[in-house]
Amino acid sequence: MVRLDQIDLSKDDLNKFFSPIETKIMKTLWSEGEITTTALTEKTDIPLTSIAGTLDRLVKAGYAKRRLKTIKGRIKYFYEPVFSEKEIATKISNSILDRLVDAF
């Protein structure tokens, strides 16, 4: 029997559930907290258009949240993770186990 505490999704295993770009963005969100798309581009070297599209998908999937702030008359979007890295690992593990149970 697989024990949940033996499943480690905090390292490279996240790439099994998120795309490499999603993983890089999520890891940056976890380490930086609230961040703009421009700052994410600088920290990850991922083009802004890829960052924007990927963040939209992560927000729709419920893994990230977006907040609007007006700074010096300009509107900026800030992003942060909804769940911690450990919470994501638990959520994914539970989903996998539920699917296995349903298959039998």
Contacts in CASP RR format, 6 or more apart in sequence:
PFRMAT RR
TARGET T0000
AUTHOR 0000-0000-0000
METHOD contacts of the structure
MODEL  1
MVRLDQIDLSKDDLNKFFSPIETKIMKTLWSEGEITTTALTEKTDIPLTS
IAGTLDRLVKAGYAKRRLKTIKGRIKYFYEPVFSEKEIATKISNSILDRL
VDAF
2 97 0 8 1.000
4 90 0 8 1.000
4 93 0 8 1.000
4 94 0 8 1.000
4 97 0 8 1.000
7 89 0 8 1.000
7 93 0 8 1.000
8 89 0 8 1.000
9 16 0 8 1.000
9 17 0 8 1.000
9 88 0 8 1.000
9 89 0 8 1.000
9 92 0 8 1.000
9 93 0 8 1.000
10 85 0 8 1.000
10 86 0 8 1.000
10 89 0 8 1.000
14 23 0 8 1.000
14 26 0 8 1.000
14 27 0 8 1.000
14 88 0 8 1.000
15 23 0 8 1.000
17 92 0 8 1.000
18 26 0 8 1.000
19 54 0 8 1.000
21 46 0 8 1.000
21 50 0 8 1.000
21 54 0 8 1.000
22 54 0 8 1.000
22 57 0 8 1.000
22 58 0 8 1.000
24 44 0 8 1.000
24 46 0 8 1.000
25 40 0 8 1.000
25 44 0 8 1.000
25 46 0 8 1.000
25 51 0 8 1.000
25 54 0 8 1.000
25 55 0 8 1.000
25 58 0 8 1.000
25 64 0 8 1.000
26 58 0 8 1.000
26 63 0 8 1.000
26 64 0 8 1.000
26 81 0 8 1.000
26 85 0 8 1.000
26 88 0 8 1.000
27 85 0 8 1.000
28 35 0 8 1.000
28 40 0 8 1.000
28 43 0 8 1.000
28 44 0 8 1.000
29 35 0 8 1.000
29 40 0 8 1.000
29 64 0 8 1.000
29 79 0 8 1.000
29 80 0 8 1.000
29 81 0 8 1.000
30 81 0 8 1.000
30 84 0 8 1.000
30 85 0 8 1.000
32 39 0 8 1.000
32 43 0 8 1.000
33 80 0 8 1.000
33 81 0 8 1.000
34 67 0 8 1.000
34 78 0 8 1.000
34 79 0 8 1.000
34 80 0 8 1.000
35 43 0 8 1.000
35 78 0 8 1.000
35 79 0 8 1.000
35 80 0 8 1.000
36 76 0 8 1.000
36 77 0 8 1.000
36 78 0 8 1.000
36 79 0 8 1.000
37 48 0 8 1.000
37 51 0 8 1.000
37 52 0 8 1.000
37 55 0 8 1.000
37 77 0 8 1.000
37 79 0 8 1.000
38 48 0 8 1.000
40 46 0 8 1.000
40 51 0 8 1.000
40 55 0 8 1.000
40 79 0 8 1.000
41 47 0 8 1.000
41 48 0 8 1.000
41 51 0 8 1.000
44 51 0 8 1.000
46 54 0 8 1.000
55 64 0 8 1.000
55 66 0 8 1.000
55 79 0 8 1.000
58 64 0 8 1.000
59 65 0 8 1.000
59 66 0 8 1.000
59 79 0 8 1.000
62 82 0 8 1.000
63 81 0 8 1.000
63 82 0 8 1.000
63 83 0 8 1.000
63 88 0 8 1.000
64 79 0 8 1.000
64 80 0 8 1.000
64 81 0 8 1.000
64 82 0 8 1.000
65 79 0 8 1.000
65 80 0 8 1.000
65 81 0 8 1.000
65 82 0 8 1.000
66 77 0 8 1.000
66 78 0 8 1.000
66 79 0 8 1.000
67 77 0 8 1.000
67 78 0 8 1.000
67 79 0 8 1.000
67 80 0 8 1.000
68 75 0 8 1.000
68 76 0 8 1.000
68 77 0 8 1.000
68 78 0 8 1.000
69 75 0 8 1.000
69 76 0 8 1.000
69 77 0 8 1.000
69 78 0 8 1.000
70 76 0 8 1.000
81 88 0 8 1.000
83 91 0 8 1.000
END
